[in-house]
């Protein structure tokens, strides 16, 4: 799997996880005496499975980023520098 494909898959998994989280919350808050629309146990199983998939995918992405070279450094180093620069820019922009 190429890195770009893995990043797309990660975004899709995060979307699915967010949807399951909302469904779990909705189905745990029901009026006394009412039945939830969906089984919370089944939602939890789906959630746990998606979280396992996400964890494994993130590990693979991080391994790739720690070995892939980008301008004489690893992708992980370049991402770290980018994140640092974004934080600096945000901080300086807030000084206005």
N, C-alpha and C positions, 0 to 999 in steps of 0.2 A: 504494500500500500504506500502510495506517495504521501509526502507530508501534507500537501494541499488537501488531499482526500481525507486524511486523518483529521485535519482541522475542521473540515466541513462536517464530518461525522461527529466530532466533539460538540460543535454548535447544535447539531440535530439532537444529540443526546441531552444536552442541557435544556433544550426546549421541551423535550418529552418529560424530563425530570420535573421541570417547573409545572407542567400541566398536571402531572400525577400529584405533586405536592398540593396544588389547589384543589384537586378532586378529593384528596385525603382530608384536607381541612373542611371542605364542604360536607363530606359524609360523616364527619365526627361531630358536627354541630347540627343536631336535629332536635325537634321538639320532643319532649317527653312523651313516650307512647308511640311515636312515629318510627318507621323503619328507614334507614338510610337507603338512598337510591342505588348505591353500590356497596359491595362487601369491602369493608376496610381491610380485612385480612388479605383479600386478593390484590387490593391496591398496594399494600405494603410489600407483597411478594414482587409485584411489578417494579416498585420503587427500588427495592434491594437489588434486583437483577440489573436494572438500568445503572444504578450506582456502581455495581461491580464492573459493568462494561465500561463506564466512564473512567474508573480508576485504572483499569488495564490499558485503555487507550492513552490516558495521560502519561502513564509510565513509558509506553512505547514512544510517544511524542518527545518526552524529555530525554530518553536515550538517544533518539535521532538528533535532537538539538545539541546534545553534549558531544556528539562526534562529527556532525556536519560542519564543514568549514565555510566561512563567509568572510572575505577580506582578511585573511591571515589570522582569524580567530574562530572560535566555535560559534554556532548559531545561538547557543545559550548565552554566551558572552555578549553577542550583539543585541539580543533581546533585553538583557540586563541593562546595557547602556541605553537602549531606546527607552525603557521604562523610567530610568533615572532622568533622562532628558525631558520626558513628558512631565514628570513631577516638578522639575525645575521650572519649566515653562508655565505650568499651572500656578505655581507659587508666585512667580514674577508677574503674571497676568493679574493675579488677585491684588497686587500692590497698587493698582491704578485707583 
